[in-house]
Amino acid sequence: MKGKFYGIGVGPGDPDLLTIKAKKIFDEVDIILAPETKDGKGSTALNIAKPHLNQRVEIIEKKFPMTYDVDVLNNSYDEISDFIKGFIDRGKKVAFLTLGDPMVYSTYIYLFKRLKLKNVEIETIPGITSFCAIASKVGIPLGENEETIAIVPSVYYKKGDEKLENILKNVDNIVFMKASGQIDGLIDELDNTGHKKGSVFVSRLGLDGQIIEEDIENRRGIKNNYLSTLVAKKNKSIR
Ligand SMILES: C[S@@+](CC[C@H](N)C(=O)[O-])C[C@H]1O[C@@H](n2cnc3c(N)ncnc32)[C@H](O)[C@@H]1O
């Protein structure tokens, strides 16, 4: 039997938001590989998938390092992709779980690239992204008629960042991902550029500790959870 690697998006939190295709693949694979969360509370992606897993599948949780050190990260991705390749070479089917969609700011991307170079057969199953689920939950359309949408990770949240300033000036709908930790600087920028009234902050959508805050001023001085996103519409009130 030939081995195969699957990247499976499990959606943002609610297990009912997993796709039928993901469920079908869970029933075909030998191994489910899940990234362990940073706080040592197990794997969020695995907790979302669990109601859909059968008794026979082997579950392996793998720790990924919590660091911005590129060498440490690369070594870890090399090691984990070799670990996965070991199973594939023995004819096993391995599914790697990922929050939201696998191709959007996901650790899966680093494994996917390495395993592709090693000629492993791969299939990626899309998942509902966090920001699409947030838009539906909060009732904030992200693209009407000719509107534009930008997705911005936290690395650009610095005051005076040229890319961020351009986006704030020109884009109609902005999704700020990784809005964790303190976001006071980002709130200032949104206030200065007429986005504050059209902003909503959402943390842990569909998970325990969910927060939906339509007045982003209330998020000042708070260390926000890692799974936090802020959606902003220019010159519009969401209320
Ligand atoms: C590593 S990225 C994963 C993105 C994911 N692949 C997706 O398609 O949404 C992690 C970021 O996704 C967002 N996120 C993921 N799950 C979320 C949730 N349940 N509630 C709010 N934001 C979430 C947050 O911005 C978080 O910092």
The ligand as a Gaussian input file, in Angstrom:
#p B3LYP/6-31G(d) Opt

LIG

0 1
 C       -1.606000      30.285000      13.061000
 S       -2.988000      31.260000      12.589000
 C       -4.067000      30.026000      11.991000
 C       -5.042000      30.562000      10.977000
 C       -5.940000      29.480000      10.435000
 N       -5.196000      28.600000       9.571000
 C       -7.180000      30.034000       9.703000
 O       -7.427000      29.620000       8.555000
 O       -7.912000      30.812000      10.283000
 C       -3.658000      31.622000      14.157000
 C       -4.534000      32.834000      14.104000
 O       -5.805000      32.489000      13.530000
 C       -6.841000      33.218000      14.145000
 N       -7.775000      32.249000      14.789000
 C       -7.737000      30.923000      14.660000
 N       -8.763000      30.336000      15.329000
 C       -9.469000      31.347000      15.882000
 C      -10.648000      31.403000      16.690000
 N      -11.287000      30.284000      17.069000
 N      -11.121000      32.620000      17.078000
 C      -10.483000      33.758000      16.698000
 N       -9.364000      33.770000      15.928000
 C       -8.859000      32.578000      15.533000
 C       -6.167000      34.149000      15.147000
 O       -5.899000      35.359000      14.504000
 C       -4.890000      33.392000      15.460000
 O       -3.891000      34.221000      15.981000

